[in-house]
């Protein structure tokens, strides 16, 4: 083997011994002279730029929002369901307490929270996601950002919120719930309450966590204290306000 094998530099990348056929040209040449198919827009290097663009767009759009609370809940909640009215009242209560609300921007419980906040004069934010089925942002979103990638969207849910409130929901709500709990447990975010709204809906999950997970030694008491279970809107808002004040005292 040669001590100094033949190499080619492609920006910060070094290629040795068996370059691909396309390495006989330069990057500039391929940029300016290419007339080939458009498969390149689906390659991983190009995806990195799209991902970067989503973070830049999200950071730019949300950087100056006031203190906010992210609220999750099912897209399947019907407008005539009591949970829809609960979401609407919760959104209004958070707005009156001086918080913007952030939701996934879709229908159902998300729409209810956005609607209540907007009707009460608060800032109603929706962070949408590209899905196989048509959804779009609900009409009560005042500031909306659409994402291709769940992980970029999840960052915005956490970064620009002071708390999570989970209304009854499905896999998406559960996903966000446990991701938030993991970030709080590992102290990636601090003074960040997670409220489960609806004792009848969430009580079984909470009891399973206490009996099986905590009981089996997989959680400690402080971990269980990260969750606050309630049926009262004023109580949920109080938890958010207390945590926000505690955060302010340390910053």
KOLMITOR-169979 format. One line per 4 residues: number of its first residue (from 0); their letters; for each residue x, y, z of C-alpha. Coordinates in nm, 2 decimals. Example, Ala and Ser with C-alpha at 12.3 -4.5 7.8 and 13.67 -1.06 7.14 Angstrom:
0 = as = 1.23:-0.45:0.78  1.37:-0.11:0.71;
//
This chain:
0 = xxxx = 0.00:0.00:0.00  0.13:0.35:-0.09  0.24:0.56:0.20  0.07:0.86:0.04;
4 = xxxx = -0.22:0.73:-0.17  -0.36:0.96:-0.43  -0.64:1.18:-0.29  -0.89:1.43:-0.40;
8 = xxxx = -1.04:1.71:-0.19  -1.40:1.80:-0.20  -1.43:2.09:0.03  -1.37:1.95:0.38;
12 = xxxx = -1.40:1.59:0.25  -1.10:1.39:0.15  -1.14:1.11:-0.11  -0.87:0.84:-0.16;
16 = xxxx = -0.79:0.55:-0.39  -1.13:0.49:-0.57  -1.32:0.81:-0.62  -1.67:0.78:-0.78;
20 = xxxx = -1.72:0.87:-1.14  -1.86:1.21:-1.05  -1.54:1.31:-0.88  -1.37:1.38:-1.21;
24 = xxxx = -1.55:1.72:-1.21  -1.55:2.00:-0.96  -1.84:2.10:-0.73  -1.87:2.44:-0.91;
28 = xxxx = -1.88:2.27:-1.25  -2.15:2.03:-1.14  -2.35:2.32:-0.99  -2.34:2.54:-1.30;
32 = xxxx = -2.34:2.28:-1.58  -2.59:2.02:-1.45  -2.89:1.94:-1.66  -2.96:1.60:-1.52;
36 = xxxx = -3.25:1.46:-1.32  -3.37:1.61:-0.99  -3.30:1.32:-0.76  -3.03:1.53:-0.59;
40 = xxxx = -3.30:1.72:-0.39  -3.38:1.39:-0.20  -3.02:1.32:-0.10  -2.90:1.33:0.26;
44 = xxxx = -2.66:1.63:0.21  -2.95:1.83:0.06  -3.17:1.73:0.35  -2.92:1.88:0.59;
48 = xxxx = -2.98:2.22:0.43  -3.36:2.17:0.45  -3.32:2.08:0.82  -3.10:2.38:0.88;
52 = xxxx = -3.36:2.60:0.70  -3.64:2.47:0.92  -3.44:2.56:1.24  -3.35:2.90:1.11;
56 = xxxx = -3.71:2.97:1.00  -3.85:2.85:1.34  -3.60:3.04:1.55  -3.66:3.36:1.34;
60 = xxxx = -4.04:3.33:1.37  -4.06:3.25:1.74  -3.76:3.44:1.89  -3.97:3.73:2.01;
64 = xxxx = -4.28:3.56:2.12  -4.38:3.63:2.48  -4.39:3.37:2.75  -4.58:3.07:2.61;
68 = xxxx = -4.73:2.74:2.71  -4.74:2.44:2.47  -5.07:2.26:2.48  -5.12:1.92:2.32;
72 = xxxx = -5.43:1.72:2.25  -5.61:1.51:2.00  -5.68:1.62:1.64  -5.99:1.40:1.65;
76 = xxxx = -6.17:1.59:1.92  -6.50:1.71:1.78  -6.63:2.06:1.82  -6.94:1.94:2.00;
80 = xxxx = -6.73:1.74:2.25  -6.69:1.87:2.61  -6.31:1.84:2.57  -6.32:2.10:2.29;
84 = xxxx = -6.49:2.35:2.52  -6.23:2.27:2.79  -5.95:2.34:2.54  -6.11:2.67:2.44;
88 = xxxx = -6.15:2.77:2.81  -5.79:2.67:2.88  -5.66:2.87:2.59  -5.85:3.18:2.71;
92 = xxxx = -5.73:3.14:3.07  -5.37:3.12:2.96  -5.41:3.43:2.74  -5.56:3.62:3.03;
96 = xxxx = -5.27:3.51:3.25  -5.03:3.67:3.00  -4.91:3.36:2.81  -4.91:3.28:2.44;
100 = xxxx = -5.02:2.93:2.35  -4.84:2.70:2.11  -5.01:2.40:1.96  -4.96:2.16:1.67;
104 = xxxx = -5.18:2.39:1.48  -5.42:2.12:1.37  -5.79:2.06:1.43  -5.96:1.92:1.73;
108 = xxxx = -5.82:2.00:2.08  -5.54:2.21:1.91  -5.79:2.43:1.74  -5.99:2.47:2.06;
112 = xxxx = -5.69:2.60:2.25  -5.58:2.83:1.96  -5.94:2.96:1.94  -5.98:3.03:2.31;
116 = xxxx = -5.64:3.21:2.32  -5.72:3.42:2.01  -6.07:3.51:2.12  -5.92:3.63:2.46;
120 = xxxx = -5.67:3.85:2.28  -5.36:3.63:2.33  -5.10:3.53:2.08  -5.21:3.19:1.92;
124 = xxxx = -4.93:3.00:1.77  -4.95:2.68:1.56  -4.66:2.46:1.45  -4.78:2.24:1.17;
128 = xxxx = -4.62:1.92:1.03  -4.62:1.77:0.68  -4.84:1.46:0.69  -4.95:1.20:0.44;
132 = xxxx = -5.31:1.32:0.48  -5.42:1.68:0.44  -5.45:1.88:0.76  -5.33:2.24:0.74;
136 = xxxx = -5.33:2.50:1.01  -5.66:2.58:1.18  -5.81:2.92:1.13  -5.74:3.04:1.48;
140 = xxxx = -5.36:3.04:1.44  -5.22:3.39:1.45  -4.86:3.29:1.39  -4.80:2.96:1.21;
144 = xxxx = -4.49:2.77:1.10  -4.50:2.45:0.90  -4.23:2.18:0.93  -4.12:1.88:0.73;
148 = xxxx = -3.93:1.72:1.02  -4.08:1.62:1.36  -3.75:1.67:1.54  -3.72:2.03:1.43;
152 = xxxx = -4.08:2.10:1.53  -4.03:1.93:1.87  -3.74:2.16:1.94  -3.97:2.46:1.89;
156 = xxxx = -4.23:2.32:2.12  -3.98:2.30:2.40  -3.75:2.59:2.33  -4.02:2.86:2.33;
160 = xxxx = -4.25:2.73:2.61  -4.25:2.76:2.98  -4.47:2.45:3.04  -4.65:2.16:2.87;
164 = xxxx = -5.02:2.09:2.92  -5.16:1.77:2.78  -5.53:1.74:2.70  -5.66:1.40:2.61;
168 = xxxx = -5.48:1.28:2.30  -5.33:0.98:2.12  -4.98:0.87:2.00  -4.87:1.22:1.91;
172 = xxxx = -4.96:1.36:2.25  -4.80:1.07:2.43  -4.49:1.11:2.23  -4.45:1.48:2.32;
176 = xxxx = -4.55:1.40:2.68  -4.27:1.15:2.74  -4.01:1.34:2.54  -4.08:1.64:2.76;
180 = xxxx = -4.06:1.43:3.08  -3.73:1.29:2.96  -3.58:1.63:2.90  -3.70:1.76:3.24;
184 = xxxx = -3.57:1.44:3.42  -3.23:1.48:3.26  -3.23:1.85:3.33  -3.20:1.95:2.97;
188 = xxxx = -3.48:2.20:3.06  -3.55:2.33:3.41  -3.85:2.47:3.59  -4.07:2.31:3.33;
192 = xxxx = -4.40:2.17:3.46  -4.59:1.90:3.27  -4.96:1.91:3.34  -5.20:1.62:3.26;
196 = xxxx = -5.54:1.77:3.22  -5.83:1.53:3.28  -5.80:1.28:3.57  -6.04:1.03:3.42;
200 = xxxx = -5.84:1.02:3.09  -5.49:1.03:3.23  -5.55:0.87:3.57  -5.49:0.51:3.45;
204 = xxxx = -5.16:0.61:3.29  -5.05:0.79:3.61  -5.14:0.50:3.83  -4.95:0.26:3.60;
208 = xxxx = -4.64:0.48:3.62  -4.67:0.48:4.00  -4.75:0.12:4.05  -4.54:-0.05:3.78;
212 = xxxx = -4.27:0.19:3.68  -4.20:0.36:4.01  -4.30:0.05:4.20  -4.05:-0.15:4.00;
216 = xxxx = -3.77:0.09:4.08  -3.75:0.25:3.73  -3.85:0.59:3.86  -3.79:0.78:4.19;
220 = xxxx = -4.03:1.00:4.38  -3.89:1.32:4.22  -3.96:1.17:3.88  -4.32:1.12:3.97;
224 = xxxx = -4.34:1.48:4.10  -4.27:1.60:3.75  -4.63:1.53:3.65  -4.92:1.73:3.78;
228 = xxxx = -5.27:1.57:3.73  -5.57:1.80:3.74  -5.92:1.87:3.62  -5.92:2.24:3.71;
232 = xxxx = -5.82:2.51:3.46  -5.73:2.76:3.73  -5.51:2.50:3.90  -5.33:2.42:3.57;
236 = xxxx = -5.26:2.79:3.51  -5.14:2.83:3.87  -4.89:2.55:3.82  -4.76:2.73:3.51;
240 = xxxx = -4.74:3.07:3.68  -4.56:2.93:3.98  -4.30:2.75:3.76  -4.25:3.06:3.55;
244 = xxxx = -4.19:3.28:3.86  -3.94:3.02:3.99  -3.77:3.02:3.65  -3.76:3.41:3.66;
248 = xxx = -3.60:3.40:4.01  -3.31:3.20:3.88  -3.25:3.40:3.56;
//
